[in-house]
């Protein structure tokens, strides 16, 4: 779908939260690396998608009413075969319906399980005074536990991005810690700038989260994405 189609559909349905697939489509068009993600609306379709992609896969709920998918049991990792796909599909729907009985469920996403890397987060919120502000830090659950993040105002330069990365307390982890591969810091700098440019060119975006982004020795990949739009005026 094009940007106009995605935004138009969201406005028509009177929602501000884009689905993970919609969010990734917009990011992919902006040359921001994301894991390919497909929508399954039945157990059979999920199994066929998983077989096509190759195991292991990850499955997640798709619902405009469920923001924190993991908390609702809406995420299953490291699914190894068709039987597990079928069970995961049923378990995800049952758990989400239990936690959110009135939630509109679109389906379940299927995506190839990405190679593990150092988890970082790149996000954006809008400040009442300064406008769009980019956030960077260690990702996954660490962002909530450690709150080790840095901020810069949009638009940003590569130098700004480099300063953001080096000023977090967890920077030694990105440089390689106790034998772990270091992250590709120059690539992360470019990625942060791409996200800055993306939100600068799309003022209808209110919030954005890429969490986690797997940072590798060469390159990086966003495995989850969330975009929230400004309310319709």
Secondary structure, DSSP 8 states (H G I E B T S, - for coil): --HHHHHHHHHHTT--B--HHHHHHHHHHTT--B--EEEESSHHHHHHHHHHH-SSEEEEEE-TT-S-TGGGT-EEEEE-SHHHHHHHHHHHHHHHHHH-TT----EEEEEE-----EEEEEEEEEETTTEEEEEEEE-TTHHHHH--EEEEESS--HHHHHHHHHHSTTHHHHT--TT-----HHHHHHHHHHHHHHHHH-TTEEEEEEEEEEE-SS-EEE--EEEEE----
